Amino acid sequence: MTNEYEERSSEYGAAYEGGEPLEIAELFIATGEWIERLAWSPEAADAAMKALYGVVVFEGQKEVEENPDAPWRDLWRDGIGRTWDSRILEVAIDLHAFAFYGLCPSRRLMEAEEDEDLVIAIDRMVEKMRAILDAAPAGWSRLADVVNTVSAAEARIRLDTGRNVTPEQLAALAKVSLKSIKNLLALKDGTSDLKLDPKGEISRSAALLWLNGRSGFRSSLWQTANASVEASSQPEPTLGEVVFVPVAKDGSWFDPRTCRTQRGYTIGPKGSEITVEDYREALALLERMPTPYWRRPNMVGNRGIVAGTTWQRREIAEIEQLRSPYAEGYRA
């Protein structure tokens, strides 16, 4: 791979904070709740969802056996929120890298043969994710980030292979609202090159011209990836153990150094705050909150409550380097 590709890949690994993992977890949980209603039996749903958890989640069976009395909902909320080591989440995250960073998905996840054309494999991967979204009952899970990722992936592969795009696909790839694209399409004064053809699509040339004028758009590099590296028998490089940490609107996140006081970590909404000494325990409690809240110092040192608006993946090894000055024998 070229240095540019490696740099882009590193950039993605450090910056990824998509909501796909939690949205997919919610979809699994909604499925379990439907099974419970359909079977008219909480016991049946518990057995079914634990069996599914054991197959879908990395080391899920081991976790089920170690926690036989744990409610199935807790397993799914904790497991998917804590790890991305499951096929569907790997696919979603790889697709995010392709859609927004122009990186090549893994041949393993695309289920591509060594000599299979990448375009065919990527098209198939995108179509399978679109089929999942189309089959998901309305309202079972928010799925906004997953929908956006799939739409952006559709836009990129279409543009990179000479095809036009829909307004929805272009909006997703550009990370703007559909209304913004429709406003540009409605301009009649010649200031916008974006126009709809008879099929209701935007031409490839006009879309690329507009995208390349946007500072946040990343050109495609997936064609330059050395496919033989991934197709070889050598194991793919992987991250170490990872967790998802909440991130506030101002960019601050729940880290073990700045968020800790001599007493520990203060979490929970105002009026219902608790103090937890251990970082991993505090993080697990934040994962269970509908909206995670925690106290941290602002720019002038005053400790205030912030609410998490998204989740970001962090390696344990990285977090362990952020030892709090208040924590003797700190452990993540």
N, C-alpha and C positions, 0 to 999 in steps of 0.2 A: 504494500500500500504506500502511497505517496505520503510525504510529511503533512501535506494539507489535509489528507483524509484522516490521518492519525490525530492531528490537532482538532479537527472537527469532532471526531469520535470522543476525544477526551473532554472537549467542551460540553458535549451532550451528557456524558456521564456525570459531570459535576453539576450541571444545571437542571437536570430533569426534576420536575416537581408536578407532574401531571396527576390528575385525579382518577385515572383509569382503575388503579387497584381497588380503591374504596368503592367505586361505582360498580365494579364487577362483583365485589363482595356483597353489595346490597342486592344485586340481581340473584345471586345464589341464595341469599337469605329469603328473598321474596318467593323464590321457587319452593323452598322448604315450607314456608308458611302456607303456600297453596296446597302442597302435599298434605299438610296437617288438616286442612279443611276438607280436601277431597277424600282422604282416607277416614275422616271423622275420628282421628286417633293421634294424639300427641306422641304416643309411643312409636307408632309407625313412622312418623316424620323424623323422630329422633334417630331411629335405626337407619333410615334411608339416608339422612343427611350426614350421619357419622361415617357410613360406608362410602359415600361420595367424597367426603373430606379426606378419607384415607387414601383414595385413589388420585384426587386432583391436586392436593397440596403436598409439597415436598416434605417427606418425613411425617405426613399427616397420620398414617396408620399408627406410627409409634406414639404420637401425641394422644391419639384416641385411647390407646391401650394404657397410657400413663395417667389419663384423666377420664376413667370410665363413667364417672358421675357428672362430668361437666355437661351443661346443657348444650345442644348442638349449635344454638345461636352464638353462644360465647366462643365456641371453637372457631366458627367462621369469622366472627368479627375480629378476634385476636389473631388468627392465623393469617388471613389474607391481608389484614392491616399491617402485619409484622414482616411478612416475607413476600417476595415476588417469585419464589421458586415453584411455580406451577405453569403448565403449558399455556393456558389462556392468558395469564398475566405477562409471560415472556413475549407472547405474540403481540399483545397490545402495546407493550413498551417498545418492542422492536419496530412496530408499525409507526409509533410516535417518532422514533428516530428517523425513519424513512420520510415520513410526511413533512416534518418541520426542520430536519437537519440534512435531508438529502442523502442519508447513509443507507448502505445496503443491508437489508434484513439477513438474518442468519439462514443459510441453506437448510440447516437442520429444522428450524421452525417453519420454513416454507415447504418442508418435505420435498425438497427438490433433488433430483438426481444430479450426479456429478457433472454430466454434460448437458443438462437441461437449460434452455434459454432463460436468462434471468427475468426478462419481461413476462414470459408465460408464468413463471413461478410467483412473481410479485403480484401479477393480476389475480392469480388464484387465491393468494393469501388475502388480498383486499376483498375479493368477492366473498370469501368464507366469513370474514368479519362482518361484512354488510348483511349477509344472510342471517347471522346471529341477531343483529339489530332488528332486522325486519321481522324475525320470529318472536322477539321479546314482546310480551303483552304490554300495552300502554300503561304507564304508571307504576310498573313493577320496580323500576329503579330510575333514577334521574338520567344517568347515562349521557349527560351533556358532553363531557370530555371525550368519551369513547366515540360518540357520534361525530364530534368535531375532528378527531384523529382520523377516523375512517374516511370522512369527506375530504380532508386535506390529502390523504394518501391517494384517493381516487383522482384528485386534481393533479398531483405530481406525476403519477404514472401516465395519465392521459396527455399532459403537456409534454412529457419527455418522449412520448412515442407518436407525436404528430397529431394528437386528437384535440378537439375543442372541449370546453368545460362548462358546467352549469354555474349559474350565479352562486348557488349554495356551496359548491365545491371551491370556487375561487375565494369566497368569503372565508371559508375554513382555513385554506392555505395561507391567506394573507392575515389571518387573525383579526378580522374586522367583522362587524355585524352584517347580516344579510341586507339590512336596511341601508347601510352605507353603499353597498354595491348597487342596490336598486336606485339610489339617488344618483350615482354616477351614470347609470344606464339611462336615466330620465333626462340628463342634460342634453340640450339641443343647440348649445352655442358653440360647439366644436371644441370645447376644452377637454372633452373625454373621448378616448378612442374605444371605450367599451360599448359594444352594441350587441344586441341579440340577433342571432340568425333565425331563419324560419323554424328551426327545431328548438328554439328557446335557449340556445347555447351561445357562449362567447368564444370568438375565434382564438386559436392558440397564439397567434402572433400578437394580438391586442392584449391578451392576458399576460403574456410574458413581458411585453413592453411595460405594462403597468406594474407588474411585480418587481421587475428589475430596478424600478425607480423608487422602491420602498427600502428603507435602511434595514429593516428587520428580516428581509427575505434572504434565505440561504439557497444558493444554486445547488443543483443536484451533483453529488459526487459518487453515487452508488455504482455508476458505470465504471469507475476507476478502481473499485475495490478488487483486490486480488482474490478472486473466487476460489482459486486452488488452495488457499490457506484454510478456508472454512471447510472445503470438501475433503481435505486430507484426514488421515486417521489421528492427527494430533488433537488433543482436547482443546476446546475453545477456552481462552482466558476468561476467568470469572472473577467477580468481586468476592470479597470476604463476606462475613456475616453482615447483613444490613438490617436497618430499622427505618421506619418512616417517622419523621418528627414534624410537629405542627409548625407552620410558618405564619406569622402575622402579616397584615396588610403592609406594614412598614418595612418588611423584609427580615425582621428579627425572628429567630427561631428558638425553640426550647432547647437550649444547650446547657451542659452541666456546669460550665464555669460561671457565666454572668447571671444565670437564673437562681443560683444557690446562695443561701445565707448560712449563718452558723447553725440555724435550726434545720435547714433542709430546703426543699422546694415547695413553694406555695402555689397550689393549683385550685381551680374551680371558680365559678362566677362569684362576683361580689356578694357577700352575705352568706355564702356557702363554701368558703374557702377551707382547705385543709392543708396541713404541712406533712410532707412525706420525705423521709430521710434518703431513701435509695432512689437513684435516678431512673433505673429501669422500671421500678414499681410505679413511680410517678408518671412515666411515659405510658405504661400500660393503662393507667387510670384515665389519662388524657385521651387515649384511643377510644375509650368506651363512652366519652362524653359526646352528646349531639353536637356541641360546639366546644372545642377545647379552650380553656382559659388558664392563664398562668401569670405570675408576677415576674417582672424583669425590670432592670434599671433603664431609664431613658437616657438621652444624650447628656443630661446634666446630673445623672446619678440618682434621680428620684425613682423609686420602685412603684410601678403602676401595673394594672391588669391589662393584658392584651388578649384578643381572641384570635384563634387560628383560622385562617381563611383557606389554606391549602396544606398539603403534606409534601414533604421533600424526603427523598431517599438519602440516607447517610450510612457510610460504613462504620461498623463498631470501632475498627482500628482508628479511624479518623476522630471519632468522638472521644476515645480514650486519651487522645493527646490533649484534650481540653479539660484537664484536671482542675477542679475548683480549689482555690486556696483555703477554703473552709473545710475541705473533705480529707481527713486523715485516712489513708488507706482507701481512697476512692476507688470504686469499681463501677463500670458501666453495666 
